[in-house]
């Protein structure tokens, strides 16, 4: 999914998928916003999308297939979500200097439902890197829907977050018991600091006799050294099959010879991993 989608591409989706009354309302609002250069008009129209466009999911089909329709359909986008992103995209495309600060302001005053929409589809909005502070701020929330909007199924963090921000998001997702398998770009953004953080987090949980999501170990394969070796051995010796599988996957994908040596010592799931019968998506099955 490429960022900075053209406004025209979004308008084509609206033309194709929205019924006449809804598309006419949206196009009229876009015209008024872009010609009057009115932040007030943008804020009001953005809010009104909820009632004017509705909460129903769009029935996507392949007749208008593109990367952006696929992105929307995979997230089961609703009409008001597509409408709101179309509004923001058209506004920024018409005058970035004027509207980027206005959208930054909108992110600060939006209610949770509105904020979820912007965060979830932020990668589509032109100059989306300008809104990173709002995306990082969303990591501090304990509202699951808001956190999930930026952290799960979203390519934005892996593209724009720095290492500290990425690591904070990953650990917070584990702490909030979110679905780690839905975080995008895990292998690409794996780093030594995160591997150490995961190990420290695991030791805290073990000391408190608390369970750990076995998927948390996914980023450590390239950093299998020091205390992490004993951590992985502990997973191999666990009575939890998912933890055994996680250890096997870490060692199988390890960039050091340590991984191969551990697989020789603990071969029970090696063949299943080699034949791709076990992946990070299926370790809990």
FIVEXDREN-179849 format. One record per residue (C-alpha): residue number from 0; residue in one letter; chain; y, z, x. Coordinates in pm, 1 decimal. Example, Ala and Ser with C-alpha at 12.3 -4.5 7.8 and 13.67 -1.06 7.14 Angstrom:
BEGIN
<node 0 A A <-450.0 780.0 1230.0>>
<node 1 S A <-106.0 714.0 1367.0>>
END
This chain:
BEGIN
<node 0 X A <0.0 0.0 0.0>>
<node 1 X A <326.9 -109.4 157.9>>
<node 2 X A <643.7 89.0 105.6>>
<node 3 X A <973.7 -55.4 -12.3>>
<node 4 X A <825.7 -266.4 -289.7>>
<node 5 X A <1070.4 -520.1 -423.8>>
<node 6 X A <1239.2 -433.4 -750.0>>
<node 7 X A <1146.1 -771.9 -890.1>>
<node 8 X A <776.5 -700.9 -843.6>>
<node 9 X A <809.4 -385.9 -1051.7>>
<node 10 X A <1008.4 -565.8 -1319.9>>
<node 11 X A <730.9 -824.2 -1343.6>>
<node 12 X A <485.6 -543.1 -1415.8>>
<node 13 X A <716.9 -410.5 -1688.0>>
<node 14 X A <750.9 -759.0 -1839.3>>
<node 15 X A <375.3 -803.8 -1844.3>>
<node 16 X A <246.5 -463.3 -1954.4>>
<node 17 X A <521.5 -311.0 -2171.9>>
<node 18 X A <572.4 -389.1 -2537.6>>
<node 19 X A <897.2 -565.3 -2632.0>>
<node 20 X A <1097.3 -265.3 -2756.1>>
<node 21 X A <1020.1 -58.9 -2446.0>>
<node 22 X A <1085.8 -333.5 -2194.7>>
<node 23 X A <1415.0 -426.1 -2363.9>>
<node 24 X A <1530.0 -63.2 -2352.0>>
<node 25 X A <1437.3 -33.1 -1983.1>>
<node 26 X A <1597.5 -362.6 -1880.6>>
<node 27 X A <1916.6 -271.6 -2065.4>>
<node 28 X A <1931.2 62.8 -1883.3>>
<node 29 X A <1867.4 -100.8 -1547.1>>
<node 30 X A <2145.7 -351.2 -1610.0>>
<node 31 X A <2388.4 -75.4 -1710.0>>
<node 32 X A <2300.5 141.5 -1409.8>>
<node 33 X A <2327.8 -137.6 -1153.3>>
<node 34 X A <2649.8 -286.8 -1291.2>>
<node 35 X A <2835.6 38.8 -1357.8>>
<node 36 X A <2712.5 215.0 -1041.9>>
<node 37 X A <2678.8 532.0 -1247.8>>
<node 38 X A <2478.8 828.0 -1122.1>>
<node 39 X A <2515.4 990.3 -1463.1>>
<node 40 X A <2363.1 684.6 -1631.5>>
<node 41 X A <2075.8 689.6 -1382.2>>
<node 42 X A <2001.8 1059.7 -1440.1>>
<node 43 X A <2015.2 1030.7 -1819.5>>
<node 44 X A <1803.2 714.9 -1831.8>>
<node 45 X A <1550.5 863.3 -1591.6>>
<node 46 X A <1511.3 1165.9 -1817.9>>
<node 47 X A <1494.0 955.3 -2135.0>>
<node 48 X A <1197.3 755.2 -2003.2>>
<node 49 X A <978.1 1042.1 -2121.3>>
<node 50 X A <1064.3 987.8 -2486.8>>
<node 51 X A <1153.7 618.4 -2486.9>>
<node 52 X A <848.3 492.6 -2295.1>>
<node 53 X A <588.8 755.4 -2375.6>>
<node 54 X A <308.8 941.2 -2204.5>>
<node 55 X A <22.5 698.8 -2264.6>>
<node 56 X A <-166.5 538.1 -1979.0>>
<node 57 X A <-125.1 167.5 -1918.0>>
<node 58 X A <-435.6 -44.3 -1974.3>>
<node 59 X A <-440.4 -229.1 -1644.1>>
<node 60 X A <-626.4 -557.0 -1604.3>>
<node 61 X A <-682.9 -811.5 -1330.1>>
<node 62 X A <-456.2 -1079.4 -1471.4>>
<node 63 X A <-157.2 -935.4 -1289.2>>
<node 64 X A <-335.6 -803.9 -984.4>>
<node 65 X A <-145.0 -700.9 -670.2>>
<node 66 X A <-134.5 -409.8 -428.9>>
<node 67 X A <119.1 -232.4 -646.3>>
<node 68 X A <-74.1 -275.5 -972.7>>
<node 69 X A <-384.4 -151.1 -792.6>>
<node 70 X A <-187.5 149.4 -665.7>>
<node 71 X A <-70.1 229.6 -1018.2>>
<node 72 X A <-408.0 171.4 -1181.7>>
<node 73 X A <-597.0 388.8 -930.9>>
<node 74 X A <-361.9 674.1 -1026.3>>
<node 75 X A <-386.6 596.7 -1398.6>>
<node 76 X A <-10.3 550.2 -1419.4>>
<node 77 X A <164.2 606.0 -1750.0>>
<node 78 X A <439.7 389.5 -1893.3>>
<node 79 X A <708.6 650.2 -1833.3>>
<node 80 X A <598.6 681.8 -1468.7>>
<node 81 X A <619.4 308.1 -1404.6>>
<node 82 X A <949.5 296.5 -1594.3>>
<node 83 X A <1100.6 578.4 -1388.8>>
<node 84 X A <996.5 421.0 -1059.2>>
<node 85 X A <1131.2 83.7 -1179.3>>
<node 86 X A <1466.4 250.4 -1256.3>>
<node 87 X A <1490.9 413.3 -913.5>>
<node 88 X A <1377.9 99.4 -734.0>>
<node 89 X A <1626.4 -125.2 -914.9>>
<node 90 X A <1911.6 118.5 -854.8>>
<node 91 X A <1846.2 156.7 -481.5>>
<node 92 X A <1783.4 -215.5 -435.1>>
<node 93 X A <2117.3 -294.1 -600.2>>
<node 94 X A <2323.0 -64.9 -374.9>>
<node 95 X A <2135.9 154.8 -124.4>>
<node 96 X A <2450.1 315.4 17.9>>
<node 97 X A <2555.6 440.3 -324.7>>
<node 98 X A <2220.7 519.5 -487.5>>
<node 99 X A <2011.1 673.2 -206.2>>
<node 100 X A <2219.9 994.5 -208.1>>
<node 101 X A <2204.3 997.2 -589.5>>
<node 102 X A <1823.8 978.4 -586.6>>
<node 103 X A <1818.0 1255.3 -325.3>>
<node 104 X A <2023.6 1462.0 -570.9>>
<node 105 X A <1789.1 1368.3 -855.7>>
<node 106 X A <1495.3 1502.3 -656.3>>
<node 107 X A <1670.1 1838.3 -634.0>>
<node 108 X A <1743.3 1871.1 -1006.8>>
<node 109 X A <1433.5 1705.0 -1157.2>>
<node 110 X A <1194.2 1917.9 -1359.6>>
<node 111 X A <835.3 1948.5 -1239.3>>
<node 112 X A <704.0 1658.2 -1446.2>>
<node 113 X A <980.9 1426.3 -1325.1>>
<node 114 X A <935.9 1545.6 -967.6>>
<node 115 X A <561.5 1476.9 -981.7>>
<node 116 X A <630.1 1115.8 -1080.4>>
<node 117 X A <873.6 1054.0 -795.9>>
<node 118 X A <654.9 1220.7 -533.9>>
<node 119 X A <336.4 1050.0 -646.0>>
<node 120 X A <490.3 702.8 -623.4>>
<node 121 X A <751.4 769.6 -354.3>>
<node 122 X A <594.1 519.7 -116.5>>
<node 123 X A <694.0 241.4 -359.1>>
<node 124 X A <1062.8 331.3 -371.1>>
<node 125 X A <1293.1 136.7 -134.0>>
<node 126 X A <1399.6 332.4 176.0>>
<node 127 X A <1140.4 594.5 86.3>>
<node 128 X A <1169.5 751.1 431.9>>
<node 129 X A <1515.7 877.7 325.3>>
<node 130 X A <1348.2 1116.2 79.4>>
<node 131 X A <1119.1 1291.3 325.8>>
<node 132 X A <1300.5 1625.3 296.8>>
<node 133 X A <1205.4 1644.2 -72.7>>
<node 134 X A <845.9 1553.7 9.4>>
<node 135 X A <827.7 1825.5 275.2>>
<node 136 X A <991.1 2074.9 37.7>>
<node 137 X A <711.5 2007.0 -211.4>>
<node 138 X A <466.6 2155.3 40.4>>
<node 139 X A <624.2 2496.4 -14.0>>
<node 140 X A <546.0 2508.8 -384.2>>
<node 141 X A <257.3 2694.0 -541.1>>
<node 142 X A <272.1 2464.8 -845.4>>
<node 143 X A <-51.2 2268.0 -804.6>>
<node 144 X A <70.4 1952.7 -983.4>>
<node 145 X A <377.8 1922.5 -761.1>>
<node 146 X A <182.5 1990.6 -442.0>>
<node 147 X A <-95.0 1748.6 -542.5>>
<node 148 X A <158.7 1474.1 -613.8>>
<node 149 X A <258.6 1452.2 -248.5>>
<node 150 X A <-60.0 1574.5 -77.6>>
<node 151 X A <-346.3 1406.6 -265.0>>
<node 152 X A <-410.8 1034.1 -303.3>>
<node 153 X A <-72.4 965.9 -146.6>>
<node 154 X A <-17.3 752.2 165.8>>
<node 155 X A <337.0 885.8 213.8>>
<node 156 X A <256.1 1195.9 426.6>>
<node 157 X A <35.4 1010.6 675.3>>
<node 158 X A <310.3 751.3 721.0>>
<node 159 X A <618.9 972.1 743.1>>
<node 160 X A <530.0 1335.7 814.1>>
<node 161 X A <551.4 1461.4 1170.6>>
<node 162 X A <258.7 1652.0 1319.8>>
<node 163 X A <381.5 1995.8 1214.2>>
<node 164 X A <448.9 1881.3 857.4>>
<node 165 X A <112.9 1708.6 835.0>>
<node 166 X A <-73.3 2013.2 965.7>>
<node 167 X A <115.5 2241.0 725.7>>
<node 168 X A <14.6 2018.3 434.0>>
<node 169 X A <-350.6 2005.5 535.9>>
<node 170 X A <-384.3 2381.5 577.0>>
<node 171 X A <-192.5 2452.6 255.2>>
<node 172 X A <-428.1 2215.9 68.1>>
<node 173 X A <-724.9 2413.7 200.4>>
<node 174 X A <-558.8 2746.1 117.2>>
<node 175 X A <-482.0 2627.8 -238.8>>
<node 176 X A <-841.2 2502.1 -269.6>>
<node 177 X A <-732.4 2146.0 -344.1>>
<node 178 X A <-965.7 1847.2 -306.8>>
<node 179 X A <-940.8 1776.0 67.5>>
<node 180 X A <-1132.1 1452.5 21.9>>
<node 181 X A <-830.3 1305.2 -157.4>>
<node 182 X A <-595.7 1347.5 139.6>>
<node 183 X A <-527.1 1002.5 284.0>>
<node 184 X A <-515.4 922.6 656.1>>
<node 185 X A <-710.5 1228.5 775.3>>
<node 186 X A <-876.6 1060.8 1075.2>>
<node 187 X A <-560.0 875.7 1175.4>>
<node 188 X A <-349.2 1192.6 1171.5>>
<node 189 X A <-608.0 1423.6 1331.2>>
<node 190 X A <-460.0 1615.3 1623.8>>
<node 191 X A <-554.1 1889.1 1866.8>>
<node 192 X A <-317.2 2144.2 1713.3>>
<node 193 X A <-471.4 2093.1 1369.3>>
<node 194 X A <-822.7 2134.1 1510.8>>
<node 195 X A <-716.7 2470.4 1656.7>>
<node 196 X A <-550.4 2572.3 1328.8>>
<node 197 X A <-867.3 2488.6 1134.0>>
<node 198 X A <-1074.2 2700.2 1372.9>>
<node 199 X A <-833.4 2995.3 1341.5>>
<node 200 X A <-833.2 2960.9 961.1>>
<node 201 X A <-1213.9 2952.5 952.9>>
<node 202 X A <-1239.3 3267.9 1163.0>>
<node 203 X A <-1000.8 3448.7 927.9>>
<node 204 X A <-1209.7 3343.7 627.3>>
<node 205 X A <-1537.5 3437.6 793.5>>
<node 206 X A <-1398.2 3777.8 891.3>>
<node 207 X A <-1312.7 3836.0 526.4>>
<node 208 X A <-1655.9 3708.0 413.0>>
<node 209 X A <-1490.8 3424.7 221.1>>
<node 210 X A <-1616.9 3069.3 179.6>>
<node 211 X A <-1459.9 2763.7 341.7>>
<node 212 X A <-1453.6 2411.4 203.3>>
<node 213 X A <-1686.4 2223.2 444.3>>
<node 214 X A <-1460.3 1917.5 420.3>>
<node 215 X A <-1193.0 2105.0 614.7>>
<node 216 X A <-1372.8 2017.8 941.3>>
<node 217 X A <-1318.0 1644.0 904.2>>
<node 218 X A <-1024.2 1618.6 1152.0>>
<node 219 X A <-1192.7 1800.6 1442.0>>
<node 220 X A <-1437.1 1532.5 1562.4>>
<node 221 X A <-1210.7 1410.6 1843.5>>
<node 222 X A <-1141.7 1764.4 1966.3>>
<node 223 X A <-1489.1 1914.3 1992.3>>
<node 224 X A <-1439.6 2156.3 2279.5>>
<node 225 X A <-1390.1 2525.3 2351.3>>
<node 226 X A <-1424.1 2761.0 2051.7>>
<node 227 X A <-1481.3 2466.6 1817.8>>
<node 228 X A <-1824.7 2408.9 1970.1>>
<node 229 X A <-1937.4 2753.2 1856.7>>
<node 230 X A <-1776.1 2696.3 1516.5>>
<node 231 X A <-1983.8 2380.9 1468.7>>
<node 232 X A <-2298.5 2560.1 1585.1>>
<node 233 X A <-2228.1 2821.9 1320.6>>
<node 234 X A <-2212.7 2545.3 1058.6>>
<node 235 X A <-2544.9 2405.0 1181.5>>
<node 236 X A <-2703.8 2749.0 1145.8>>
<node 237 X A <-2553.3 2813.1 802.0>>
<node 238 X A <-2770.8 2843.6 492.5>>
<node 239 X A <-2519.0 2616.6 317.9>>
<node 240 X A <-2648.3 2257.4 328.9>>
<node 241 X A <-2295.1 2115.0 291.0>>
<node 242 X A <-2189.2 2301.8 606.4>>
<node 243 X A <-2494.8 2163.9 794.0>>
<node 244 X A <-2391.6 1813.9 686.4>>
<node 245 X A <-2029.0 1872.8 787.9>>
<node 246 X A <-2142.9 1980.2 1134.3>>
<node 247 X A <-2358.6 1668.8 1164.4>>
<node 248 X A <-2070.0 1442.9 1063.2>>
<node 249 X A <-1833.7 1607.3 1312.6>>
<node 250 X A <-2084.1 1562.1 1594.2>>
<node 251 X A <-2174.5 1207.4 1490.2>>
<node 252 X A <-1808.7 1101.3 1503.6>>
<node 253 X A <-1722.0 1311.8 1808.1>>
<node 254 X A <-1555.6 1131.7 2096.7>>
<node 255 X A <-1705.3 1366.6 2357.2>>
<node 256 X A <-2063.6 1395.3 2480.9>>
<node 257 X A <-2071.5 1745.0 2330.2>>
<node 258 X A <-2129.3 1594.6 1986.5>>
<node 259 X A <-2431.7 1396.1 2099.8>>
<node 260 X A <-2576.4 1701.9 2273.6>>
<node 261 X A <-2540.9 1912.8 1959.4>>
<node 262 X A <-2708.5 1643.0 1750.4>>
<node 263 X A <-3005.5 1659.2 1985.7>>
<node 264 X A <-3017.5 2034.6 1930.0>>
<node 265 X A <-2966.6 2015.5 1551.6>>
<node 266 X A <-3110.4 1681.6 1432.6>>
<node 267 X A <-3188.2 1771.3 1069.3>>
<node 268 X A <-2929.2 1546.2 899.7>>
<node 269 X A <-2871.5 1294.5 1177.4>>
<node 270 X A <-3071.3 1008.6 1023.7>>
<node 271 X A <-2899.2 1047.4 686.2>>
<node 272 X A <-2559.1 1024.3 855.2>>
<node 273 X A <-2663.5 724.7 1065.6>>
<node 274 X A <-2776.2 546.0 749.2>>
<node 275 X A <-2453.7 649.0 573.0>>
<node 276 X A <-2647.9 840.5 310.3>>
<node 277 X A <-2421.8 1133.2 397.5>>
<node 278 X A <-2045.5 1087.2 433.8>>
<node 279 X A <-1748.0 1317.6 399.1>>
<node 280 X A <-1733.1 1211.1 35.4>>
<node 281 X A <-2091.4 1311.5 -35.5>>
<node 282 X A <-2156.4 1624.0 174.0>>
<node 283 X A <-2136.3 1850.1 -132.4>>
<node 284 X A <-2372.5 1641.2 -346.2>>
END
